[in-house]
C-alpha cells in the first residue's frame, strides 16, 4: 500500500508541475520506470500495483504527447511568421495617356522645326543681301556687281515675285512670338526652392504686376517638371524670382514653348509695404513705357518684357515703366489721374513694387534646356569700357 500511495503523490506532483510550467516537456516516464525498477528489487509486485503503474504511465505519456504537440504547433507558427512574405509582382508601368504623348510629340516636332528654320537664317540672310544689291542696281541704273552676274537672271526672277511680306527675311524671333497678340499671355510666377517669407511676399507682389498671372508654390518641383506642367496648362511665360539670404536678387523670364529665356539681376528692391502712401493695385491692362532701348539687344530685351503683358485699353489708368539708364532697367509701377478741369496735367501715384534689373544672359531656349544656344551673356571685361552701352 505504501508503494501505491507513493505513486499517487508522485503523479499529482507531475500534473501540478505540468500545469504550472505550461507547455514544457517533462520526461517523467523514464524516471518513473527507473524508480519502479529500484523498488521492485526490494519488494514483491502485486497485480494492483501493476494496474496502478500502467495507469500512471498512460497518464504521463498522454501529458508528454500533449507537450510535444503544443511545442510543434508553436514552433511551426513562429517559423511561418518569421518567413518573409513573398513580394507581390511589380505592377506594370501605366502607359502614358494618349493626349500626353501627343503633347510631347508636338513639342518635339515644334522644337525641331524651330531649330531647322533657325539654321537656315544664315542662308536666307545672304540671299536677301544678294537680292538687295540686284534691286538697288536696277533702281539706280548701275551695272550689276561682277560677283552676281552669273545668277542675275534667277535673282531678278525672285525679286519680281516678292511682295511686302516676303521682301524681308524671317527670323527666329518671328517663330518665338508668332502668336503674340492673338491671345492674352498667361504667366506662371514662382520662386526658387525653400523660399523665405520675404521672397514669398515679393512673389505675390510680382504676380500683381502681370495681368492674368498665377502664383505657384514651387515646393520640391524640379525645373523640367515645372516647365512641362506649364506647357501642359497652356502658360505662355514663366517668371521665377530668386533670393540670397532673404533678399530678392534674381528674376528669370522664360517664354514658352520655344524660348527665349532672359536672366536678370535684381537690385534696390522696395516692396509695396515699404512704400508710403501707395495706391491700390489695379487689375486693368497697363500701358507700357520703354525708354532708352536703342540697340538690337535692347529691342530684343524690350520684346521679351513687352510680350508678358496684354494689349491695354484706352481707358486704362495704369502705367508700367521700363527705363534704361546705363544698362540698368528701372522698373516703376504707377496709376495716374487727370486733374479735373485742367488739360495736360496728370498726377501719378506709385503702386509698387520698384526695383532695378540688370541683364545677365539671354538664351535661345527654355529654362530646362542647359545646352541651349547663348544669344548674349555679360562678361566681367565689359566693364572696362565706360562708354559702352549694350542696351
Secondary structure, DSSP 8 states (H G I E B T S, - for coil): -HHHHHHHHHHHHHHHHHHHH-S-----HHHHHHHHHHHHTTS---HHHHHHHHHHHHHHHHHHHHHHHHHHHHHHHHHHHHS--------------HHHHHHHHHHHHHHHHHHHHHHTHHHHHHHHHHHHHHHHHHHHT----GGGGGGHHHHHHHHHH--TTTSS---HHHHHTTTBTTB---EEEEE-SS--HHHHHHHHHHHHHSTTEEE---TT--HHHHHHHHHHTT-SEEEEEEEETTEEEEEEEEETTT--EEEEEEEEEE-GGGSTT------S--EEEEES--SHHHHHHHHHHHTTS----TT--EEEEEEEETTEEEEEEEEEEE-TT-TT-EEEEE-S-EEEEEEEEEEES-TT-TT-EEEEE--GGGGG-TT----
